[in-house]
Structure formats: C-alpha cells, structure tokens
Amino acid sequence: MTPRVRSPELPQDYTWLNTEHPLSLKQLRGRVVILDFWTYCCINCLHVLPTLKYLEHKYKDSLTVIGVHSAKFDNEQETENIRQAILRYNIEHPVLVDKGFRVWQEYAVRAWPTLMIIDPEGYVIDYIAGEANCDDLDQLIAELIQKHQDKGTINFQQFSLTLEKQRQPITPLAFPGKVLATPAGLFIADSGHHRLVLSNFDGEILHLIGTGKSGLTDGAFDEAQFSAPQGMTFDIENQILYLADTENHTLRQVDLKLQVVETIAGTGKQSHNIYPHSGAGLETALNSPWDLVKVGNTLFIAMAGSHQIWQMDLNTRMISTYAGTGAEGCFDSSLTESAFAQPSGITTDGQELFIADSEISSIRGVGLIKPYQVRTICGSGDLFGFGDVDGQGEDVRLQHCLGIEYANNFLWVADTYNHKIKLVSPSTGNCQTILGDGYAGLQNGQGKNTRFFEPSGLSVMNSHLYIADTNNHVIRQVDLNTLEVTTVEFPGLCAPDVCIPGNAHSETHRP
C-alpha cells in the first residue's frame, strides 16, 4: 500500500491576496483543498479558472481552492501585477504569492498549471498537470466528500473571504485588451466589461455594443453579449467589424449598418484538438482566439490557446489551421512544420503576417506568398529567453509581448511586461524602445519619459498611434510626429450599470 503524503504547510509570512489573513492547511482540516499552481501569463492556466470557479461554487461548504502564483516572468513576481491579474480574470479564491518557487518545490511541481488535491485529513491524494477535465475533477471531489462524510472527517461550513475586487474602484473602461482606429471611429475591446466601445476621435461615444455582462448572445447592439473580447479587424467597404471573442472561443461579426452582432465561427466551447484541422465555421470549436487581421476575404487569427495561426474564408465560412503544429515552442520552417507559443497579436503588410508570439517573447513572420515560410524576426525564441534588451535579431529581449501593428514599413510592438512600446524593422530585425521608461505607471509626456501598465493593444491611423493601456484602464494616444503621449478622455462613458446622471466618470466601489 502506498504511504499517504502529508501536505506541506503553506507559508504564513508570504503575501496573500483575496483574503484578510494567510490560510493554513491545519485550519482548513475537514475541507477538500485544491492548490492551483499557476502564472498569469499562461493560457493553459487561464483555461483552468472556469473549472475551478464552477467547483468552488458547487462545493462552497466543503471545498477551498487556493491559487499558488509561481511566476514565470520577472514582471509576474510583482504583487501589484498579480493583484491586477486577479481582478482581470475575476478570481474569487485566495492567492498565495509563491516567492522564489518555495511552495512549487515543496510540492515537487513541474509544470503550469498543476492542481494538487488535498483531502480533509491534510494528505495529498492526487494531482493533475495540465488543463483539468471538469467532469473528472467534479467526480473526484464528490467521491472524496462522500468518503470523508462517511468517515466523519469532513467539516461542512461556509467560508467567507475579502476579495480584491471589493476594494477596487470601478472605472469607465476595465482592462481594455485591444484598440482599433478606423475611418468609422475608435473601436475599443473593453475586455473587463465584456463589451465593445465605439467612439469618434474626440472621445464622443457613438455605440456601446454588448450588455456588459459575460455571455454568448447574438442580436442587436443592446442585446448582444461577449466574454472578454480582444482583437478586432475592420471591413471598411461593408462596415463590418470582426472580433476575437476570446473567452467564448468564438469569432463574432459586428455589422455597423444593421447594428447587429452575429457569431461566425466557434461553438462556444473550448477545443482541445491541437492538431491542424478544418471545418465549417459554426461547427468547429476554437481555442482562445486572441487577435485577427483581414487580408482580402480571409481572416487570419492568432489562436493563442492552440499555439497556431488559423484562417477563415469569409465567402465559404470555412475555417482551418494555417500555420503551426500545435506544439508550444519556436520552430522556423514551413507552415505545417512551424511552432508558436501563445500568439496574441497579429498584423500584416499584405505579403507576410507578423505575430507577437507572447510566451517566447518574440516577433515572428508568417509568409502569405510562396515559399510560405515562418521566421523569427527578433527575440530569442526560447520559452525562458526574455528580458529588456534592444538590438538586433536574436540578441533582442522582450517580455511577453501582446500587441503588434504594421505601419510605414515598421512594426510597433507592445512589449507588455516591460511596460514599453518598441519599434521593430521586419527586414533587419532591429528593435528599439520608443515609448516608456520600463516602470509600470500612468505618465503622459514624450518618448521614453512616459509610463504604461501592461499595454496590450496597438493601432495606427494617419499620424497617431493608439494604445490599449490595459492595467491603467485607459486608451493612450501618441502623436507620431512628436512622440507626445496623452490619455484619451471619454466624457460620456461609464461602466455598465453604474452611470450616475451628470457624472459619467463617477468612481464607485464594487459591492
């Protein structure tokens, strides 16, 4: 018989979030405990969160989930940045900041995400590395609760927490992930509010698209629902916006003329098939589409969850893998042999797609014409080869870049975890910092005498660059002639359900 392993106690002198006090496994005796080892950059870790939320609500009197944040990137080690991730992804369980991988090592964890299941007597009884199957985990917990109920070793009780979101002021925008400047106006993916905002360039609100509540509903602008929408591309001729509705795992079409939203690809369920495949748009499950760009009648999609680039023919509504084997990594080769690592930004010059390949902190090129090759333009191409180094080609170091925009023969890059905006030459691989001093903050000014907080989206129109400054909950505007950075004001905008007449920017707190 295999000896049972007593779970190592959790450090009480480390930083804890979403709780007033550190939690100990000793005080949780009598409850099932799941330790979720995660890092907030990781798409697979994010895929586990809905499962955990479902289970912690279903078994709220007998299950405690504790997130153990063991950071991959340097930027993810900062407590405030972890707190922002908790708010962005609406995490409602306690999170322990695992400084120096202490808890990770004590539990012999080897990969993100990993779930450790601890029984009511304080013993580790199982673990799951990778994305957990919700039904299997649900069954395991139900059996564990029944077993210990029969033994008399379970302690049913409500467990209350003080969440970070209860202390967070409500802002007109919430974690805007992407922005798109078009002749029709400025489209903003108001990701944290699960809606789209369309304004003119003076900040006047033209349309609010979506109810502001997470869901998957087609229909009129005031009826439609999204879930953490991200990248967008615009068909000027037909006045149609295409959207990566990331947490719904779908692509949506927003018709400005008819003022209706329609789902054009995805089933609403996450695909677990990473192998290249194809099918009818509405019959093919997708995996966290993060950004897209339109070339002719084809949409190209940065499919972050399956580490691939996909394409959709807008005439036939067929969707298919364009590049990437589905393995996470960096491999330059033909379309079918190449590998990516959580591609999160996409743009094009018409001859080549350019990708912000976030988990390898690199900029990639994907051919649209023969010989259809994939190349690395700059960055190390290594999963742990990150930093903040300007220079040439493989000597360049970025840190989890999420946004990219082609304009005037150059690539603007949102070097997200370095809080900077950089300029890359696709022909030479040269990369230089243009905006931001590398510290998280909200500071207008000129050039490097400015600050951002995890900027994630970029869009250029005429002589201005627009930046989705995600953790600052604002849109920034850059005059490309002077490099002067300002914050765009939206006087008529407020968060869903909290508008107070005459004071659109009133700051309230979450209940």
C-alpha positions in Angstrom: 0.0 0.0 0.0 1.4 3.4 -1.0 2.0 5.6 2.1 0.0 8.7 2.2 1.9 12.0 1.9 1.1 14.8 4.4 0.8 18.1 2.5 3.5 20.6 3.3 2.1 23.6 5.3 1.7 26.9 3.4 4.0 29.8 4.4 2.2 32.3 6.7 4.8 35.1 6.2 4.3 35.3 2.4 1.9 37.7 0.7 -1.7 36.5 0.3 -4.4 38.1 -1.9 -8.2 37.8 -1.9 -8.1 37.2 1.9 -7.6 39.3 5.0 -5.3 36.6 6.6 -3.0 33.9 5.5 -4.6 30.5 5.4 -3.1 27.3 6.8 -3.8 23.8 5.8 -4.2 23.0 9.5 -7.1 25.4 9.9 -8.6 24.0 6.7 -8.6 20.5 8.0 -12.1 19.0 7.4 -12.3 20.5 3.9 -11.1 19.4 0.5 -8.4 21.7 -0.7 -7.2 22.3 -4.3 -3.8 24.1 -4.7 -3.8 25.6 -8.2 -0.2 26.3 -9.3 -0.4 29.0 -11.9 1.2 32.0 -13.5 -0.9 34.7 -15.0 0.7 34.8 -18.5 -0.2 31.2 -19.2 -3.2 30.5 -21.4 -3.5 26.9 -20.1 -3.7 28.3 -16.5 -6.4 30.7 -17.6 -8.4 27.8 -19.1 -8.5 26.1 -15.7 -10.1 29.1 -14.0 -13.7 28.5 -15.2 -13.5 24.9 -13.9 -12.2 26.0 -10.5 -14.9 28.7 -10.3 -17.6 26.1 -11.1 -16.3 23.7 -8.4 -15.8 26.3 -5.7 -19.4 27.5 -6.1 -20.8 23.9 -6.3 -19.0 22.7 -3.2 -18.7 26.0 -1.3 -19.4 24.4 2.1 -16.7 21.7 1.7 -14.0 22.8 -0.9 -11.4 25.6 -0.7 -9.3 26.5 -3.8 -6.0 28.3 -3.2 -4.1 29.7 -6.1 -0.4 29.4 -5.7 1.1 32.0 -8.1 4.6 30.8 -9.1 5.7 33.4 -11.6 7.4 32.6 -14.9 8.2 36.2 -16.0 10.0 38.8 -13.9 7.1 41.1 -14.2 4.7 38.5 -12.8 6.7 38.4 -9.5 5.3 41.9 -8.5 2.4 41.7 -6.1 0.5 44.5 -7.6 0.7 42.9 -11.1 -0.7 39.6 -9.6 -3.4 41.6 -7.9 -4.4 43.1 -11.3 -4.5 39.7 -12.9 -6.8 38.5 -10.1 -9.1 41.4 -10.9 -8.9 41.0 -14.7 -9.8 37.3 -14.5 -12.3 37.7 -11.7 -10.6 35.2 -9.4 -12.6 34.7 -6.2 -10.4 32.3 -4.2 -7.3 33.1 -2.1 -4.0 33.5 -3.9 -0.6 32.9 -2.3 2.4 34.7 -3.9 4.9 31.9 -4.1 8.1 33.9 -3.8 11.2 32.0 -5.0 9.1 28.9 -6.0 9.2 27.7 -2.4 5.8 26.0 -2.4 6.3 24.8 -6.0 9.4 23.0 -4.9 7.9 21.6 -1.7 5.1 20.0 -3.7 7.5 18.9 -6.5 5.5 20.7 -9.2 7.0 20.6 -12.7 4.6 22.5 -15.0 1.9 25.2 -15.2 -0.9 24.6 -14.5 -0.8 21.9 -11.8 -3.6 21.1 -9.4 -2.8 19.4 -6.1 -5.8 17.8 -4.4 -5.6 17.6 -0.6 -8.1 15.5 1.4 -9.9 16.7 4.6 -7.3 15.0 6.7 -4.5 17.0 5.1 -3.0 14.4 2.8 -2.2 14.9 -0.9 -4.3 12.3 -2.7 -3.8 13.2 -6.3 -2.5 15.8 -8.7 -3.4 17.0 -12.3 -0.7 18.5 -14.5 -2.2 20.5 -17.5 -5.7 21.5 -18.2 -8.1 19.6 -15.9 -11.2 17.9 -17.3 -14.1 19.5 -15.3 -16.2 16.3 -15.2 -13.4 14.1 -14.0 -12.4 16.6 -11.3 -16.0 17.1 -10.2 -16.4 13.3 -9.8 -13.2 13.1 -7.8 -14.2 15.8 -5.4 -17.7 14.4 -5.0 -16.3 10.9 -4.2 -13.8 12.5 -1.8 -16.5 14.4 0.1 -18.7 11.3 0.3 -15.8 9.2 1.6 -15.0 11.6 4.4 -18.6 12.3 5.2 -18.9 8.5 5.8 -15.7 8.6 8.0 -16.9 11.7 9.9 -13.8 13.6 8.9 -15.5 16.4 6.8 -16.4 19.7 8.3 -19.3 21.4 6.3 -19.2 25.2 6.8 -19.4 28.4 4.8 -16.1 30.1 4.1 -16.0 33.9 3.6 -13.3 35.9 2.0 -12.5 39.6 1.5 -11.8 39.8 -2.3 -9.6 42.3 -4.1 -12.4 43.4 -6.3 -14.4 44.6 -3.2 -11.6 47.2 -2.8 -11.3 48.1 -6.4 -12.8 51.3 -7.8 -15.0 50.9 -10.9 -13.6 52.7 -14.0 -15.3 53.5 -17.3 -13.1 51.0 -19.1 -11.9 47.8 -17.5 -8.7 46.1 -18.7 -9.1 47.1 -22.4 -7.2 44.4 -24.3 -7.1 45.8 -27.8 -7.9 49.0 -29.7 -8.6 49.6 -33.4 -8.5 53.0 -35.2 -10.7 53.1 -38.3 -12.4 55.7 -40.5 -15.6 54.7 -38.7 -14.0 55.7 -35.3 -12.1 54.2 -32.5 -13.1 50.6 -31.5 -12.1 49.5 -28.0 -12.3 46.0 -26.7 -13.5 46.8 -23.2 -12.5 43.3 -22.1 -13.2 43.5 -18.4 -16.7 44.9 -19.1 -17.4 42.2 -21.8 -18.4 44.9 -24.4 -17.1 47.0 -27.3 -17.0 50.7 -27.3 -17.0 52.8 -30.5 -16.2 56.5 -30.2 -15.1 59.2 -32.5 -11.6 60.6 -32.2 -12.8 63.4 -29.9 -13.9 60.8 -27.3 -17.7 61.1 -28.1 -19.4 57.7 -27.7 -21.1 56.5 -30.9 -22.1 53.0 -29.8 -21.9 50.7 -26.8 -22.0 47.2 -28.2 -23.0 44.5 -25.7 -24.8 44.4 -22.4 -21.7 44.5 -20.3 -22.4 41.0 -18.8 -20.4 38.0 -19.8 -22.3 35.7 -22.2 -22.7 34.5 -25.8 -25.7 36.1 -27.3 -26.2 37.4 -30.9 -28.6 40.2 -31.8 -28.9 44.0 -31.6 -26.1 46.0 -30.0 -28.0 46.4 -26.7 -28.8 42.7 -26.5 -25.5 41.1 -27.6 -23.1 39.5 -25.1 -19.4 38.8 -25.3 -16.8 37.3 -22.9 -13.5 39.1 -22.5 -13.3 40.2 -26.2 -9.9 41.0 -27.6 -8.6 41.6 -31.2 -10.5 43.3 -34.0 -10.2 44.0 -37.7 -12.5 46.2 -39.8 -14.0 45.8 -43.3 -14.4 49.4 -44.3 -16.3 48.8 -47.5 -19.0 46.7 -45.8 -18.8 48.5 -42.4 -18.3 45.2 -40.6 -16.1 44.6 -37.6 -14.7 41.2 -37.0 -13.9 40.3 -33.4 -12.0 37.6 -31.4 -14.4 36.8 -28.6 -11.7 35.2 -26.6 -13.3 33.6 -23.6 -16.3 32.5 -25.7 -13.8 30.8 -28.1 -15.7 32.3 -31.0 -15.4 34.8 -33.8 -18.1 37.5 -34.0 -19.2 39.8 -36.7 -20.4 43.3 -35.8 -22.5 44.9 -38.6 -22.5 48.7 -38.1 -25.1 49.3 -40.8 -27.7 46.8 -39.3 -26.4 47.3 -35.8 -26.4 43.6 -35.1 -23.9 41.0 -33.8 -23.5 37.6 -35.3 -21.4 34.6 -34.4 -19.5 33.3 -37.5 -17.1 30.7 -36.0 -16.8 28.6 -32.9 -19.2 26.5 -30.9 -18.9 28.4 -27.6 -16.8 25.5 -26.2 -13.1 25.4 -26.0 -11.4 23.0 -28.5 -8.9 20.5 -27.1 -7.8 19.4 -30.6 -4.4 21.0 -31.2 -3.7 19.0 -34.4 -4.2 21.0 -37.7 -7.7 20.6 -38.9 -10.6 22.4 -40.6 -14.3 22.6 -40.8 -17.4 24.8 -41.2 -17.1 27.9 -39.1 -20.0 27.3 -36.7 -19.3 23.6 -36.4 -15.6 24.0 -35.5 -14.6 24.5 -31.8 -11.8 27.1 -31.3 -9.3 27.7 -28.6 -8.9 31.2 -27.2 -8.7 33.3 -30.4 -6.8 36.4 -29.3 -6.4 38.7 -32.3 -7.2 38.8 -36.0 -6.5 40.6 -39.3 -8.3 40.6 -42.6 -6.5 40.1 -45.9 -8.8 40.1 -48.9 -11.7 37.8 -48.0 -9.7 35.9 -45.5 -9.5 36.4 -41.7 -6.2 35.3 -40.1 -6.4 34.5 -36.4 -3.9 34.3 -33.7 -5.2 31.2 -31.9 -3.4 31.6 -28.6 -4.9 28.5 -26.9 -3.6 26.1 -29.5 -0.4 27.9 -30.4 -1.3 28.3 -34.0 -2.3 30.7 -36.7 -5.7 30.0 -38.3 -7.6 31.3 -41.3 -11.3 31.7 -42.2 -12.6 32.1 -45.7 -15.4 34.7 -45.4 -17.0 33.6 -48.6 -17.4 29.9 -47.7 -17.3 30.4 -43.9 -14.8 27.5 -43.7 -12.1 27.8 -41.0 -8.8 25.9 -40.8 -5.3 25.9 -39.3 -2.9 28.0 -41.4 0.4 27.5 -39.6 1.7 25.7 -36.5 1.7 22.1 -35.4 0.0 22.9 -32.1 3.2 22.2 -30.1 4.2 25.1 -27.9 7.6 26.4 -28.9 9.6 28.3 -31.6 10.3 26.5 -34.8 11.0 28.2 -38.1 10.1 26.2 -41.1 7.2 25.6 -43.5 3.6 26.4 -42.4 2.9 22.8 -41.5 6.1 22.2 -39.5 6.4 25.5 -37.6 5.6 26.1 -34.0 4.4 29.1 -32.0 3.9 29.8 -28.3 0.6 31.6 -27.4 0.4 34.0 -30.3 -1.5 37.0 -29.1 -1.1 39.8 -31.7 -1.3 39.7 -35.5 -0.8 42.3 -38.2 0.2 42.3 -41.9 1.8 44.2 -44.8 -0.1 42.0 -47.3 2.9 39.8 -48.0 3.5 38.4 -44.6 1.7 38.1 -41.3 3.6 39.5 -38.3 3.0 37.8 -34.9 3.5 38.9 -31.3 4.4 35.4 -30.0 4.0 36.1 -26.3 5.3 33.1 -24.4 8.6 33.1 -26.3 8.7 36.9 -26.2 9.5 37.0 -29.9 8.2 38.6 -33.2 7.5 36.1 -35.9 6.8 36.4 -39.6 4.5 34.0 -41.5 4.5 34.0 -45.3 1.4 34.7 -47.3 3.1 34.1 -50.6 5.5 31.3 -51.7 7.5 29.8 -50.2 5.2 30.3 -47.2 7.9 30.2 -44.6 7.7 31.0 -40.9 10.7 33.0 -39.5 11.7 34.7 -36.2 12.3 38.4 -36.8 13.6 39.2 -33.3 13.7 37.7 -29.8 15.5 34.6 -28.5 12.7 32.1 -29.5 13.1 30.5 -26.1 10.3 30.0 -23.6 12.6 31.4 -20.9 14.6 33.8 -23.1 13.0 37.0 -22.0 14.3 40.4 -20.7 14.5 44.0 -21.9 17.3 44.4 -24.5 17.2 46.5 -27.6 19.3 45.4 -30.6 19.3 43.1 -33.5 17.6 39.8 -34.2 18.1 37.0 -31.7 20.0 39.4 -29.4 16.7 41.3 -28.7 14.9 40.5 -25.5 11.2 41.3 -25.0 8.9 40.2 -22.1 5.6 38.7 -23.1 4.7 41.0 -26.0 0.9 41.0 -26.7 0.3 43.7 -29.3 1.7 44.4 -32.8 0.8 46.9 -35.6 2.4 47.3 -39.1 2.7 50.9 -40.3 5.1 52.5 -42.8 7.4 49.5 -43.2 7.9 49.1 -39.4 6.2 47.1 -36.6 5.0 48.8 -33.5 5.2 46.3 -30.6 3.5 46.4 -27.2 6.3 44.9 -25.0 3.6 44.3 -22.4 5.5 43.0 -19.3 8.3 45.6 -19.9 5.6 48.4 -20.0 7.1 49.7 -23.2 6.3 50.4 -26.8 9.1 49.3 -29.2 9.7 49.7 -33.0 10.9 46.7 -35.0 12.2 46.5 -38.6 10.7 43.4 -40.2 13.5 43.4 -42.8 16.5 43.8 -40.4 15.2 42.5 -37.1 16.3 45.7 -35.4 14.3 46.6 -32.2 14.4 49.9 -30.3 12.4 51.3 -27.4 10.4 54.3 -28.4 8.0 54.9 -25.5 8.0 54.1 -21.8 10.8 54.1 -19.2 10.2 50.5 -18.2 8.3 51.2 -15.0 4.6 50.5 -14.5 2.6 53.7 -14.2 0.4 56.2 -15.9 2.5 59.1 -17.1 2.0 61.3 -20.1 4.9 63.1 -21.8 7.2 62.5 -24.6 9.1 59.4 -25.8 10.8 57.4 -23.1 9.7 59.9 -20.4 6.3 58.2 -20.2 4.8 55.2 -18.4 2.3 52.5 -19.2 1.0 49.5 -17.2 1.0 46.2 -19.3 -0.1 47.8 -22.6 -1.6 45.0 -24.8 -3.1 46.5 -28.0 -1.9 48.9 -30.7 -3.4 50.6 -33.7 -2.1 53.3 -36.1 -4.2 55.7 -38.1 -2.7 58.6 -40.0 -0.2 60.3 -37.7 -1.4 58.8 -34.4 -0.8 55.6 -32.6 -3.4 54.3 -30.2 -2.5 52.1 -27.2 -4.8 49.9 -25.1 -3.1 50.6 -21.8 -4.6 47.6 -20.2 -3.9 47.8 -16.4 -4.4 51.5 -16.4 -7.9 51.0 -17.8 -7.3 53.8 -20.4 -6.6 54.4 -24.1 -3.4 56.4 -24.9 -2.8 58.5 -28.0 0.6 59.1 -29.5 1.4 61.9 -31.9 3.9 60.1 -34.2 5.5 63.3 -35.3 6.4 64.4 -31.8 6.1 61.2 -29.8 3.9 63.1 -27.4 1.7 60.8 -25.3 -1.7 61.8 -24.0 -4.6 59.9 -22.4 -7.8 59.9 -24.4 -10.9 61.2 -22.5 -14.4 59.7 -23.0 -16.6 62.2 -21.1 -19.8 60.2 -21.9 -18.6 56.8 -20.9 -19.1 54.9 -17.7 -19.0 51.3 -16.6 -22.1 49.1 -17.2 -25.0 49.7 -14.7 -23.2 52.4 -12.6 -23.9 55.6 -14.5 -24.9 58.5 -12.4 -26.7 61.3 -14.3 -24.4 64.2 -14.9 -21.3 62.4 -13.7 -20.2 59.7 -16.2 -16.8 59.3 -14.6 -18.1 58.9 -11.1 -15.8 56.5 -9.1 -17.7 53.9 -7.1 -16.6 50.7 -5.4 -17.7 47.1 -6.1 -20.1 45.7 -3.5 
